[in-house]
Amino acid sequence: MIGEALALKRWLSQSRLPAAGVQALRDRKLRAVIRHAYDNVPYYRALFRAAGLSPADIRTAGDLPRIPVTTKDDLRAAGVAAITAAGIDLAACAVLHTTGTTGAPFAIHLTRGELQARRLIEFRALLAIGFRPRDRLTVLGPMQPHAARLHQRLGFYRSVNISPALAPGDQIDQLKRSRPTILWAYPTVLRALLGRLDDRLDTVACPRVIVTSAEVCDDALKARIQRGRSIPTFNFYAANEVGRIAAECTAHEGLHVNEDHVILECLRPDGAGGAGDRGEAVVTSLDARAQPFIRYRLGDGFGFTGKPCSCGSPFPLIGAPAGRPGDVVTLPSGNVLSLQPLSFLLRSMNGLDQYRIVQESTEHLVVELVFRIDPGTGALARLRAGLIEALGEPVGVDVRRVDALHDDAPKFRSFVSRLPVGSGAHRRSGGARAALESPARGGLA
């Protein structure tokens, strides 16, 4: 506890450095991670050598464009051994999985120290928006339960997770019991729950603050959240690969990039760009050692504002990242269901390489699966039964094993709805087009 308290003090003090101090710290950490990756990680050593680079060539964030961009497919093709640092015991690491919006889940291994750093950065972001010692934080969306820390058992900064795998009625009951003063919600899960509450969140919970993350929160959903009472809403942005990237502050002028933890680049196809220009997010983690992420393409669209925030933070501001709209399954009753419980079942399949869910109608889903190894006898039948149970309404589910999945869209979609625009979930959420025109994406809590 003492060590963690000292680490929190350090993270808080870094957020109060002048801009020049943050940049010096950022570049110092960058040089350390580049040297570590070159010396200990086969993938990056080969990448650097192929580009004719040595660690001495990368001194500041301005040198990063000399390094080729890495994608998830690059890391998957290289294999776990090649992307893991020498001496790392993977069995002792925590394992996170990407959410699978590309249909290809990917495992990330974190040491205890890396996991602690992510947790403290999350806590710093919450403190910045007014998280108080006696507040009750409820996180609506994570599949895993929250493990209470000592200070939480003593009644300080209490937190509870509500899994989307629970039946909607059970989610509502847990929300009532937790009585959150701060509600942190994944948009797809919250959207599905609001459908059960006739858009009246205040009938089951009256939080003082709402945080959205992990997926797009469009303007239509924001309006539904605010129905009945005005609640300050904050957008957090993250990726499982690198943790919390940016978070909105009380000035609501954009999201502050945690520049002491990550370096975020705005990559445009033509290589040009300036303040206000939008491009693809490419990120470098400054604290990942077990499995470094250097110039890793996230693919989300965003842009730097190029303006300082009136709150006085030294961290640069970005506009709301343009990720994907929150996908939901529309059920025969007209209710909508978050994809979280379905994708959780799919990601738990042994040997799954890629998946896609296609909603042909409100009564029919098709699930296509690509396996790198045989999942075993009866696995598909058990999966189908689990999906039907998670849907909770009479929906036919076809589970198909295929050799490959393709998409004619610029970015592969793991969920495709063939429902007419203007029906079901589209009426509730404003549709995919509205979500993409005014999105706000956040990250995993």
N, C-alpha and C positions, 0 to 999 in steps of 0.2 A: 504493500500500500504506500509506503514512504517513497519507494522508487517511482511509482506511478504518479504520485503527487508532484514529485520534482519534475518528472517528464511533462506533466500538464503545465506546470509553471513555465517551463521552457517554451512549449508551443504557444502559450498565451503571450509571452514576452516577444516572441518572433513576430506575432501579428501586430505588435506596436512599434516595430522598428521603422525608421524612415525608409523611403523607397530605395535609396541607394544601399542601405543595409540589407534589405531583403534581396536585392539583386546580387550582392556580394555573397550572401549565404547560399542563394540558389546556385550560383556558378561554382562555389566551393563543393557543394553536394553533388553537382553534376560531374565535376572532374573525378570525384571519388567513385561514383557509380559507373562511369565509363571505364575507369581503370579496373574496377572489380569485374565488370562484365567481360572485358577483354582477357583478363588473366584466368577467369574461372568458368566461363560459360562458352562451350564450343560453338553454339550458333552465332553468337555475337563476334567471337574471334574470327570465324570464317567470314562473316559479313564485312567486318572492318578490313580484313586482308583483301577481299575481293574488290573493295572500293579504294584500295591503296591508302588506307588510313591507319594511324596508330593513335593510342590514347592522347599523346601529346598534341595531336592536331585539334582536339576538342577542348577548348579552354572556357568558353562562355556559351550562353544560350544562342548567341548569334552564329556559332559554328555548327549547330545541330543540322541545318539543311544539307551539310556535306554527307551526312549518314543516310543511306537508303531507308525508305519507309518499310516497316515490317507490318504484316497483316496476321490475322488469326490463322488463316490458311497456311502461311509460312511457318508459324510455330507448330501447328498440328503436323505438318509434313516433316518437320525436323525431328519430332519425337520428344518425349519427356526428358530423356537423358541429355539430349543436346541443348535443351533450353534451361536446364537446372544447373545451378552453381555446384562446383566440386565441393564435397564435404557436407552437403545438405542431406539430412535424414528426412526423406519425404514422409515416412511413417509418423514422424513427430510433428509434422506440419498440419495446420488447419487447411481444409480444402473448401474453396468456393467454386461455384460454377457460373459461367456466363448465363444470362437469362434465356439465350437461345432464340433471339429474334431472327437470326439467320437460319434457324433450324438445325444448327450444329453446335450443341453445348460444348464448352471447353473448360477444363479444370485448371484452377489457379491454386498454387500451394503457397502458404504464408507461414513464416516462423512466428513464434510467440511475440517477439519484439515488433514485427511488422503488423501483426494483428492489433497489438496495443496502440501503435502509432495511429492506425486507422480509427480506432475507437476514440482516442483522445481528440483527433481532428473533428470527428462527429460531435463530440461533446463541446468543443470550442465553438462550432457553428451554432449549436443550440444555445449556449450561453450568450452569444451575440444577439440572439433574437428574444432574449428574456427568460430563458429557462431558470427557474428559481428552485432553491433547495426543497421546498415543500410541494413543488409541482408534481403532477401525475402524468407521465408520458405514455400514451398508447400508440403502438405502431401497428397499423392495419395493413397487412400484406406479406410479411416474412413467413416462410413455411416453418422455420425452426422456432422453438419457444425461447423466451429470454431467460438467461441464467442470472438470477439476482445477485448483485455484488453485496459486500458487507454493508456499505453505506446505504444501499437501497433497502436492505433488510432492517436497517435502523430508521427508515422513513425519509431518507434524503434522496432527491432526484429519482424517484421511483419510476419504473418502466415495466411495461408488459407488451408482449407481442400477441396479435390475433391472427391466426392462420386462415388464409382463404380456402384451405381444404375443408374447413368446418362448414356445416350446413349454414345457410344464411341466417336462420333463426338463432343458431348458436353464436354466430358472430355478433348479432344484435344483442343477445343476452350478455356476452362478455363485454361489449362496449358499454352497456348500461352499468355493469358491475364495476368496471375500471374507472368510470367517471373522470375521463381525461380532462386536464386543464390544457394540455397540448396534444393534439392529434396529428400523428405523422401517418400519411396514407398513400398507398400506391393507387394511382388514378383508376386503373381498371377495376380494382377491388372496391374502391369507394363508389365508382359509378354503378356497379352491380348492386351494392348495398342500398344506395339511394333509390334505386328502382323499387326496392321492397318497402321503402319508407315514404313513398310519394314525395320524394325530394325534400323531406323535412328532417334533416339531421338533428335539429333541436328537440325532436320528440324522444331521442334516446341519449344524446350527449350534447353538452354545451361547452365546447372547448374555448379557451381564451385565444388560442393561436392554432393555425393549421399549417402543416408542412406537407408539401407534395414532392414526391421523388420517384425514381425508377422508370417512369414512362412519361409520355406527353400528358400534360394537363391543359386541355383546350379551354377557350373562353366560355364555351357552353357549360362545361363541367364547373368552372369557377362560379358561374352564375347560379348553378344548382346548389353549390356549397353555401353560397351567401343567402339563399332563400330563407326568409324568416328572421335573420339577424346578420349584421355585418361582422365578419371575423377576419382579422389580419391573416393573410395567406402568404407563405414564403416558399420559394422554389429552391430545392437543392439539386445539384447535378453531380452524378458519380458514374463510375463503371466498376464492375467487380474486379477488372484487371488491375486497376490502380487506386481504387478507393475514392474518397470525396474529392472532386475536382474543383467545384465552385459552389458558393452558397449566397443566397440573397440576404441582405442586411435590412435593418429597419428603415433605411432611406429609400428603399425600393427603386434604385436607379440602375439596377442590373445585378449580376452575380459576381462576387469576388472570387477570383481564381486563387486557390491555395498555393501560392508561388513558392512557399517554403517546402512544399510536398510534391508538386508536379510542375512540369513545364508544358504549357498548352500552346500549340501552334495552329494557326489558321491556314490550311493548305488549299491553294487555288490551282486549278489545272494549268493556268498560264504562268504560275509562279509569281504573279503580281499580287498586290494587295496593300491595304492600308487601313487606318481606323474606319470602322463602319462597313468595310467590305466583309462579305461572308464567304466561307469556304468550309472544308472538311476538318474535323477535329483530329489532330495528331498529338499524342500525349507521351511524355517521358516521366516515369516515376523516379523520384529522387530518394525513395526509401525502400524500394524493393531490392532484395539481395538474393533470396532463394531462387526466384524466377524474374529477372529484370524485364522491364518493358521500356524499350528505348525507341523513340519515334514510331510509336504503335498507332496504327490507323483505327480510330473509333468509327469514323464515317458520319457522325452527327454534323449537321450544318450549324454554324454559329459565326459570330463576328465580335471583335473587340470594339468597345464603344470609343476608345481613345480619349476618354475623359476621366478625371479623378472623381471619386465619390464624395459627396458632401459629408459623409460620416467620418472622413479623415483616414480611412484604412489605406495602408500602402499597397494593398493587393490590387492588381488591375481588374477592370470591369469587363464583362462580356454581356451581350444581350442574351435573351432566353434561347438556349440551344433548340434547334429544330430536329427533334428525334422522330420517332414514329408515333402516330396516334394510338391511344390505348385500345387494343383489340378486345372485343367481347363477343361471346356466343349469345345469339338471341334464341331463347327457348320458346316452345309452343305456346306457353302462357303469355308471352310478351315480355316476361322478365329477361334480364340479361345476366350472364355469368362471366366472371373474370376468367381469363385463360390460365391464371396462376395454378389452380389445382390440376388442370389438364397437363400443362407443361411440366409440372413437378412429377407426375406419373411417368411421363415420357422420358424425362431426363434420368429417372431411376432405372431405366431399362439397361440391362447388361449388354455392352457392345454396340449401343446406338451411335450412329455416325451423323445422321441428319433426319429431320422430320418435317412434316407439313400437315396442318389441319385445314381442311376445306369444308366450309359450311355450305352445303348444296341447297338446303332449305332449313326451316326451323325444326323440321322433323328428321333431318338426315345430316350426319357428319361423315366425312371420309378422312381417315388418318393414314398418311403414307410414310413409310419408315425405310431408311437405309441403314443396314447393319454392317459393321466391319468384321464381326464374328457372329456365329449362330447364337441367337439368344437362348436357345434351349427349348425342349419340348414343352408345349403348353403355355409358353410365355406370352404369346400373342393373344391367346384366349383369356388369360388372366388380366392382361392389359385392357382388353375390350370390356371385361366385366367391371374393372376399376373405373374406366371412363364413364360407363353407363351410370354407375353409382354416383360418381362425382357430378354428373349432369343433373341428376335428381328429378328429371321429367322424362316422359316417353319419347326419347330421341334415338333413332337408329344409328348405330356406329359401325362403319366398315373399316377394319384394320387391314392394310395391305402392305406387304413387304415388296419393295421395288429395288431395282438396281441403282437408280440415280434419280435425282430431282433437279428440275430445271425451271427457270422463271424468265419470262420475257420482259420483266420490269428491270430497271437499272440496279435495284438491290433486291436480293432474294427475300421473299416473304414467307415466314413460317406459318402465317395464318392468312387464309383467303376466304372472304365472304362473297358468295354469289347471290346474296339477298338483294332485291331491288333497292336502290338508293331512295331514302325517304321512308323505309319500313324499319320496324324493330329498333335496333340499337341506333340506327342512323337518326331516327327522330329524337332519341334521347340525348345523343352526344353532339349533334350538329354535323355528323358525318365526317369522313376522313378528310375531305377537302378543307372544311373549316378548321379541323384540328391542325392541319399542316400549315395553314395560313397564319395562325397565331398560337404557336405551341409554346410550351414551357416544360422542358424535360428535366428530371432529376435523377437521382441515383439510389442504389440499394442502401437501406439503413443498416 
